[in-house]
Amino acid sequence: MATTNRFNQDPNEDVLKQILAEVIELRQKIELNATRRLQKYQGNYQSGTFSKSAFNLAHYLAMRQFDLRHLQDRLAQAGLSSLGRSEASVIATLDSLIEVLKRATDKHYLPGEKNAGEYGFNRGQQLLEQHTIELFGPFHEHGRAHVMVTLPTEASWDYTLVSSLLEKGMTCARINCAHDDPVLWQGIIRNVRRAETEMGRSCCILMDLAGHKIRTGPIALGPPIHHIRVQKDRTGMVVAPGYLILTSNAESPSVDNSLFKVSIPKPLHQKLAPGIYLGFIDYQNKQRYLKVDNADNGSTDR
């Protein structure tokens, strides 16, 4: 009679199979999403065929549509790639991960052919570096980092300022189009191009267009905020409460010497009695309490 020894089964195999299924499903969704995205730009390619870089960018944008944090945690716990540096070759990274998981969960697995339409890791990284240089220009001798500087209005007439920034390592000059005007922007551009020529360094220019001014405009006044202040000693301990007057009329709250007048509904005002606590939420969304001190004149302490 055949028996199964449960101690020969790998307890992690089921977990890896679940991860494998999730990664395969993720790859399918990325492919579908990327294809739909690229169809919108079919007319931009004369040959009708997208470049491999276009495919990879579409795959990367598609992958960023998903919340992968839970999957990434499980991949890291299993000692596998968490997809954190896959931007240069998205599908190649997923295919490599799928192959490793299949080898770990199926001892009879035979690897298939590589996807010829996708760059591998090395070529993808080379293209990423090449496109970075094409976009931002070559790195300076100070290191392998590009430095973007937002130029002030003075840069339109102060050539010394612009040239000193270029000398210190600026590789990208940002012009904030929410400020100044086209005449000043043109002055900044002239100084940047002049500094490029005289110093023999390249510096790209970013024109940052202004967005909607949702933060401007009149602000409606809200109800006034009144502070009920308690007395504290030097150590911060409360030594005397703060007071206010509760009324049942419909008058607006006003100041009576050092006491505030606050109007409350008449039925509630009629129920006031010494020792009763009133709870409320203040403007900072904190729970506060008032204790009725004298019901004859509505005075309460805090």
N, C-alpha and C positions, 0 to 999 in steps of 0.2 A: 504494500500500500504506500502510495506516494504521500509525503508530508511536506509542509512548507515551514521552513524555519524563519520566523519573523525577525530573528536577530541578524539574518543575512541581508535584510532590506535596509537601504539607506534612508533614514528618516528625513533627509534633506531633499531627496529626489522629487517628492511631490511638490515641494516649494519651488524647486527649479523648473518643474514642468509648468507650474502656474505662471512663473515669471516669463518663461518662453512663450506661452500663449499670449500674454499681455504685450510682449515686444513685437510678436508677429502681427497682432491686431493694430498696434501703434504704427508699424511700418505700412500696413495697408491703408490706414486712414491718412497718413502723411502723403502717400502716393496719390490718393484720390483728391485730397485737398490741393496739392501742388498742381495737378493736371488742370483742375478747374481754374486755378489762379492764372496759369500760363495761357489758357485759352483766351483770356481777355486781352492779351498782348500779341496775339497771332499776327496781326498786321504790321507789327514793328520788325518782323524778321522777313526779309525779302525771300530767302530760300524756303521759308515755311518751316524750317527746322530750328528748334531752340538750341542754343549752345549748352554745353555741359555745365558751365558756370550758372546759366540761367536756371537750369534744372536744380542745381544744388541750392541756389538762393531760395527758390520756391519751396524746396524740401525743408530748408531751415525755418522759413517763415511759417510753414505749416506745422512744424514741430513745436514752435513757440506758442501755438494756439492752445496747446494742452498743458494742464497742470501735471507735471511729471514728478513732483516732489515725493509722493509715496512710492512710486516705482523706483526712483533714484535711491531712496533709502534702502529698499530691499535689494537692489543691485549691489550697493556698497556693502551691505551686510553679508552678501554672498561672495564678496571679493571680486566683483566684476566691474566693468566700466560703468560709471553712472551717467554717461552721455554728456558730461560737463564740458568737454572740449571737442565737440563733434561738428562745429560750424563749417570747417573746411571740407568735410566729406560726410554728410549726414547719412546717406543710404549705406555707404561703405562701412560706417561705424555700426549701424544697426545690423547689417548682414554679418559682420564679424562677430557681434554679440550673439546673434541667433545661431551661428555655427558653433560657437563655444558651448552654448546651452544645449544644442542637439547632441554634441559629442558627450556631454556630461549626463544626459538623460537617456540616450539610445546607443548602446554599444554596437549596434549594427548599422549605425549611420554612415553614409558615404557622402562626402562633400560634392556638391554640384559645381557647375561652371560659374565663374564670377560674372557679375553684371557688367557687360562691356560699355554700357552707357553711363557709367558712373566712375568718377575719378577715385583712385585709391588714396590712402592716407598721405603719402609723400607728395604726389602730384597736387592733391588738394591744398596742402600747406604751401607748396611753391606758388600756386596761383593766388592764394590769399595774400602772401607777401608781395607778389608782383602787382596785384591790383591796389594794394595799399600804397606802394611807391608811385604808381600811376596817378592815384587820386591826390595824395598828400606831398609827393615829391620824395627825393632821397633823404635818408637820415643824415643829420649833421654829426660831426665828430664827437659831440658831447654824449651820445648814447643812442640807443634804439627806441626812442620815444618821441612822438610828435607833440609839440607844445602849441596850444591854441590860446591866443590872447585877445580879449575884447578891447578894441581900441576906443579911447575916449574922443570927444569932439576935437580936442587939441591936436590930435594926430592929423587933422586935415591941413594944418599950417605948420606944425612943429616937426620938421623932418628929422631933427636930432633925436626926438623921442622914438620915432619909428625905427630909425637905423640902430639905435641902442638896443631895442627889443629884438631886432633881427640878429644882432651880434650876440645877444645873450641866449639865443636858441629858439626864438619863435619860428615856427614852421607853418602856422596858419593864423591869419589875421581875421578876427570876427568883427563884422560891422553890424551893430544892432539897429535894424531899420525902424524900430519903434521910436527912435530918437533922431534928432537932426533932420536933414533934408537931402535930396539928391546932389545938390551942389557940394555940401560938406562930404558926402560919401565919395564923390568923385575926387575930392582933394585927398582923402585918405588913401584911395586906390593909387593915385599918382605917386604919393610918397612911398607906398609899399613897393610899387614897381621900380621906382628910382633906386630904392635901397637894394632891391634884388640885383639890379644891373651893376651898381657901384661896388657891391660886396661880393658878387658872384655866388649868391645863395638863392635858392628857390623858396617862395612863400606863397601858399595858396590863400585865397580870400573866400570867406564864408559870408554871404549876405543873409542874415537871419531876419526873415520877414516878420512883420508885426502881426499878431493875432487879434482877435476880437477884444475890445476894451470892456470886458465884463466887470472890471473892478471900478470903473469910473461912473460918475453920476451922483445925483443927490441921494442921501441916506435918510430914510424916514426915522424920525425921533421916536424912541420907545418910552415906556413909562419911566419916571425918575426912580433912581435907586437910593434908598435911605439906609443908613447904617445905624444900627443900635449898638452903641459902644459900651462895653463893660470896662471897669477899672481894674488894672493889673498892677502887681508890684514889680520890682526889678527882676524877679526870677520868672515872671510870666504867669504867676498864679493869680486867679480872679479873686479880688478882695471886695468888689461891690458890683451888683448887677446893673444892667442897662434897663431903662424904663421907656414905655410908650403908652399912649392912651388909645383905647379901642372905643369907637363910637358906632352908633347904629344909623347915623344919617347918611345921605348920599353925597356929602361934600367930599371934594378931593382931599387927599392927605396933605396936611400942612404942618408947619413947624410951630410949636408953642414953646418958646424959650428953648430948652434943651430936649423937649419931649416931642415925639412925632404923634400925629393923630392919624389913625388908620381906621377906615370905615369897614365894618363887617355886616353881614345880613342881620336884620333885626331879630329873627327867631333865635339865632345863635347868640346874639348879644344878651337876650333875655335869660339865657341859661347860665350866664357867667356867675360864678360864686368863688369866694376865696379858696385857694388851694387847687383849683382846677387847672389842668395842663392843656394847652392848645398846641397841636403839632402842625407844622407847615414846611413846605419846601422853599428855600430861598433862591435867589437868582443864580447862585452857583450850583444849583441842583443838590443842595445838601439838606438833610433832615434837621430841622430846628424845633425848639419848644419854647413856649411862653407859659409862665405860671401867673395865674390871676392873684393879684395882691390885694386889691380893694374893688369890690363889685359896685360900690356906690357911685364912683366917678369913672369906672372903666379902666383904671390904671392897672397895668400889669408889669411884672418884672420878668427878666429873662434869666 
